[in-house]
Amino acid sequence: MTKRQTPPASLDSETGQLAEAEWLARYVQTDGGGDLVQGIRDLIRTGRLQTGARLPTVRMLAPLLGVSPATVAGAWSRLRDLGMIETRRRGGTVVIDIGPRVAGSSGAPDTQSWDLAQGLIDYALLPDLRQALVAGLDEPSVHRASKEHAVPSLVAAVAPTWPFRPHAWSTAGSGTEGTLLAIQAVAGEGGAVAIESPTSPRLLDICTTLGVELIAVECDGHGPTPGSLREALARRPAAFVYQPRAQVPLGHAVDAARLAELARELQQSPDTQIVEDDFIGPLSLVNAPSMGALLPERTLLVRGYCNTYGIDLRTCVVGGSSSLIDRMRRLRSFGAAMNSRILQGALAWLINDERTSAAVARARQRYASRRTMLLELLQARGFAVQGADGLNLWVRVPSEETAIVSLAAHGISVGSGQRCHVGPRTGEFLRVSTARLPDSRAELEHIANCFAEVQRAQRSDGMILGHE
């Protein structure tokens, strides 16, 4: 059953109230750390539960949290004492106005902190896995001794969404493992890899683990630039690694015109294989084309699903060249490992299920709304910001180190731009993770104002804000 991901301002139907109860329960059990009072306080203070929102009944919420009705009633009593909710004779228990969401009762800035450094997803936006896991148990080949690196039901589910027709399919334990195996299969350990700069710190960590030599390929708003790729290919790298959409940290997607330009350069370097890292998969707003449609014998596309369905699903999908897929399989635990057919079947069920797809669409739009709102607020305050898609913003600042330290004093942690570069950085930037941003505009304005305050302080020290 699909869970409603966004709590409405008020709920009138029994069905709507049940959906809200499940949403609240999931939040309390994840981000709220199991503390019902603290979890509801956070939701109210950040504006994710707005004034007038009707809370579920005690008897609805208690079994979802695995506690007694008395425990929930006690939490409601505590929240009433704090002046955050009230119980009305006919309207049920509702959230009441507590004033500006970003201020405490004294009017001083809220002491809440925001982790915008780690690329953590919002657990409350994940679909429920119970039906999917039960469906996975129905996979016909469960418990058989033979290996199935991609069960037929999963291939049938992902094939219509794939941007080309792969010669072979496989799976791995996560998008990160899939990309590591793909790079290892095409470049070995210690080979040379051409890679976007800036790029995801995760990809740079993978390459460091493999000990490969990195060759930077510059990017613009459409992806890797053909001229920079040409220069990199002159050094005869074993692989070219790039992100086709929702690029971390820039947020761009490679369109068909740019892809064709890059393919022409790669045709002049026939020994260079291609790895496409599609890390957030279905959460991306666009369907980007793949080099696999132009150079199928040399391409591996790794698509992650953990950000969409949760990391415990432990299944990414790889499609592409059969010879490269074979190498990947041999490298994974010397060919002994295989993704659980139960988990493969569960992923297939999730991809095919209409209600789950609707929940994913809501999550995708929710993430996009958070990212876009902060982007616009920062731009309105004079910042040069990139981030058309994905779960990050790339923010130019006068001094990266100073900005990181100053924002930390406001309770805001952000990622270092330097960690995204191959070699010397080309400017001062922050990588801002947006997945766990609040939905409240008031709180986002508070965050943007903190950035602006840091900007003003740096300007007063004689620094100049850069623009792109």
N, C-alpha and C positions, 0 to 999 in steps of 0.2 A: 504494500500500500504506500502511495506517495505521501510524504509529509509536507505540510505547508512550511516553507522556509522563512517567510516574512510575516511577522505578527501584524495583523491589521489594527487600525486605530480602535475599532470596536467590533465585536463579534456577536451576531444575533442568533445564528443557527447552532444547533447542537453539534453538527458536523464541524463547523468552523471552530467552535470552542475546543473540541477534541484535538483538532490539528494544532491549535495553539498550545494545548497542554503538552503534546509530544515535542513541539519545538522548544518550549521552555525546559522540559525535562532533559532534552539532549544538551542544551546550553549549560544547564546547571551541572550536569555530569561531566562535561568537558572543560570549557573555559571557566566555569564557576567552581571547579574543583570539588564539586559535591556539596558546597555550602549554599543552601537554598536562599537564605537571607542575603548573603553577599552577592550571589548570582543575580537575583532580582534587582538589588540596589545598583549593580553595574549596568544592567540593561536600562534601568530608568535614568540613571545619571548620563549615560551616553546617548540617550534619545532613541534607543532601539525599541523601547517600550514607551510610547508617547502618552501624554496626558489623555485620559479617557479610555485607554485600552482596558478591556475587561479581562481579568485574570480567570483561569479555569477554576472550577469548583475543587474543593479539598478532595472529594472522592474521586475526581477524574485524575488529578495530578499525583496523588499518593502512590497508586500502584505502578505508575510509570517511573517513579523515582525509587521504588522498592522500599518505601517507608510507610509508617502508619498514618492514617488521617490526622491523628493528634499532632504528629510532627509538623505536617503542613499547616495545620491550624495555628500551631505555635509560631511558625515563621510568619504567617499572615498577621498575627497579633503583634509581633515585633516590628514588622514593617508599618503597621498602623501607628505604633508608638513613635516611630521615626518620622511620621508625617508624610509617608510616601504613597500610601493607599488608603482607601476607605471602603467600607461595606455599606451598600445602599439596600433598602428594603426590596426594591424591585429590579435594580440595575446590577445586582451582584457586587463583587469586589473589583474596584477600578483603580487605576493609577491617577493620582491627583497632581496638580501643578506644584512643583517644588522650586520654581524659579529657573534661572539660567542653568543649563545642564553642565556647564563647564566650571561652575563655581560651587564651593561648599556653602554651608549655612552662614559663614562669616563674610562671604563675598570674596574670600581669598581664592587664588587659583587652586583647582582640585589637585590633589597629590597623585592622582592616577597617572600611571606611566604607559607609554605606547611603544611596543617593540615593532619598529618598522625596519629592522635590520634583517631578521631571519625571514625566509620565505615561507612562513607557515600559513597553511590554509585555515579557513574558518570551519571548524568541525561542525558547527550548527548547520552548515549548508550541505553536508554530505547526505546522500540518500541512505535509507535503511538497507542493510545487507541480508536481513534474515531470509526473505523469500529467495533471494539470489543464491545464498549458500545451500538452501534446501534443493533448489533446482540443479545446482552443481553436483549434488549427490546422484542425480539421475543420468549423468553422463554414461553412455553405454560401456565405455572402456575402463571405468573406474576399477582399480585393483588389478588390472591386467599387468603382466610382467613386461610387455613390450612398451617402448617409449613412444609418447606422442607429444612432440614439442609444440604442436598447435592443433588442438582438437578440431574436428570438422565444424562443430557448432560455432566455435569462436571465429574460424576463418570466414564462415558464412556471414557472421555478424559484422566483422570489420571490413570485409572486402568492398561493400558498397560505399564505404566512407574513405577508402584509400585513394590517393590521387594518381595512382598508376596500377597496372596489373603486375604484381610481383611474380618472380619465378619460383619463390619459396617463402615459407612463413616460419617463424619461430617465436618463442616467448622467453622472458627472463624475469627475475624477481622484482624488478623495479625499472623505471626509466633510467636511473643512474647506472644500474648494473647492465642494462641493455646497451647503453652507449659506451660504457667501458669495454664490454666484450666486442662491440662493433669496431671501436678504434683499435683495440688490440688485434682484431682479426685482419684489419687492413694495413696497420702500421707496425705491428709487432711491438716489442719493447725496445725503446731507444731509437726508433725511426723518427722521421720528420713529419710534422703535421702543420698544414696551413689552416689557420683558424681566425674567425672574426676577432677584431679588437675595436671596442670593448666587447666582452662576451661574459657569459655566466661564470661566476667563481666556481660553480660546481664542475663545469667542463674543464677549467684550468686545473682543478684538484685532480680530476681523472687523469689528465695528461701528465701531471706531476707524478702521480702514482705509477704510471706506465713508463716514466722516464723519457718521454718523447721530446724531441726538439720542436719548439713552437716558432712558427713563422706568421707574423701578424698580417691580416688582411683588413684594410680599412673599410668602414661602412658609411653609408649615407642613409637618407630616409627610405630608400628602397632596398636596402640590404648591402651585402658585400659589393664593393665597386669592381668592375671588370679590370680597370687598370691596375689596381692594387693586387688583384688575384693573379694577373699576368706576371707581375714582378715576383710574387710568391712562388708561382709555378716554375719560374726560371731556376729555382733552387731545388727542383725535382723532389717535392715532398711525396711521401707515400699516400697521404690522405688529405682531403679537404673536408673540414668539419664546420658545419654552419647550422643555424636555426632557421627553418623556413617561415615560421610565424611566431608572433608573440615573443620576439627576441628579447632575451635578458642581456643587458638592462634597457635597451633602447625602445623596445615595443613595436618594431616595424615588422612587416611581412614582405617576403620576396614575391613580386608579381610576375606574370608570365613574360613580360618584356625583359625584365632584368634577368630572369632565369635563363632565357635564350642567350643573352649576352654572356652570362657566366658559362653556359654550356659550350659556347664557341671557344672560349679560352681553354676549357678543360679538354676539348677535343684535340688540342695541340699538345696535351700532356697525358698520353694514353695510359701511363703507369700509375697515375694518381686516382685513387678510389674516393668515393664520396660517402660521407656519413651525415645524415640529416637528423638533428635532435629536436623532436617535437615534444617538448617536455610536458606542457600542460594540456596537450591534446584537445579533447572536446570543450574545454573551457575557453579556447580561443574564439574570437569573434569572426574570424575569416577562415576560408578554406583555401590554403595556399597550394599552388602547383608544386610538383616534385621533380627533381632531376632524374628520378627513376623513369619518367615518361620519355626522356631524351637519351639517357645513358643507362639503360636498365641493367647491363652486365656489370656495372661499376658502382651501383648505388645500394645503400642500406638506409631505410627510413625506420627510426626508432620512435615509437609513439608511447608516451606515458599515460597511464590512467589513474595513478594513485592520487593526484590532486583532485580528480573528479569524483572518484568513488571511495577513496581512503587508502592509506598505506598498507593496511592489513590485507588488502586484496592481493598484494604482492605479485602483480602480473602486468608486464608491459608487452607490447606486440612489436615484432620486427618483421618487415617485409622487404624483399629485394632480391639481389643476385643469389642464385642457388649455391654457387661456389663459396661466396662470402658467408652465407648462412651456415654452410657446413663447417667452415672454420670456426665460427662463433660457437657452435654446438660442441666442437672438440675442445675448445678452450675452457668451457664451463665445467669445472671439476673433472677435467680430462675426459669429457664426454659422458660422465656418469649422471649428471644432474638433469632434472626435468621439472618444469613447473607442474604443480599438482593439477590433475585433470579436474578436480573439484573446483579449484579456483578459476581455472580456465572457463569451465562451464558457467560459473557464477558471473564472470565478466561478460560472457556471451548473453546471458539472461538480462543483465543490467542494460547492455547496449540495445537490446531488442524491446525491452519493456517500455510501453508508451508513457506510463506514469513516471517512471524513473527519468525518462528523457525530458519530460516536462519539468521535473525538479531540477535537472541539470541545466536546462534553459533558464530557469529562474535564478539559479546560482550564478550562471554566466553573466546575466544582466546585473545582478547585485554587485558582483565584483567590478564590472565595468562602471557602474554608477559611482562606486566609492573612488575608483581610480580617476575617473573623469572629473568628479567634483573637486578633489584635491588638486588635480592638475590645473583646473581653471582658477581656483582660489590662489594658487601660487603664481600663476601667470598674471593675475590681476595685481599682485604685489611686486611685479617687476622681475620675476625669475624666468629664466629660459629653461623650459621643461620639455622632455620628450616622454612619450608613453601612450601611443595610439591603441595598444592592445596589451594583454597580459596582466601580470600581477606586480608590476614595478613601475616606478617613475625614475627618470634620469635627470637630476637637477644640477645645473651649473651654479657654483658658488665661488666667491673670491678665494677662500682658503678651505680646503677639505678638512684638514686637521682641526682648525679652529672651529669650523661649523659642527663637526662631530662632538667636540668637547662642550661647546656652548649649548647645543640641543640637548645633550645629556643632562645638563643642569635644569632643563625644563621637563625632564622625564621622558624625553624622546630619543630612542636609539635608532640610528640609521646605518646603512651599509657604506663601506668605503668604496669610492670609485676606483681607487688605485688597484683594488683586488680584482677588478674586471679587465684590466689592461694587460696586453702582452708587451712586455718591455716598458719603456718610458711612457708615462701618461701624456696625453695631449691637451690636458686641461684639468681644472679642479671640479670634481663632480661628487654627488652623493647618489647612492642607489637606495631608493625608498620603496620598501615592500608595502603593497597596498591591500593585500587580501584581508587583513584583520583591521582595517580602518573602521571606525564607527560609521553608521549610516546617518547620524545626526549632522545636519549642516552646521549647527551651532558649535559642535565639538570639532568638526573639520576646520571651521574658521579659527577656532582657538589654536589648533595645530599650525595652520598657515600663518597665524599671527606670530607664533613662536619662531617660525622660520624667518619672518620679516624682521623681527627684533634682532635676530642673529645677523641678518644682512645689514641692518642699520649700524650695528656695533662694528662690523667689519669695515663698513664704509667710513665710519668715523676714524678708523685706524689708518685711513689712506688707501684702502683697497677699492677696486672698481669691479662692479658686478658685470660679468660677461653675458652676452646674448648670442643666440644662434639664429 
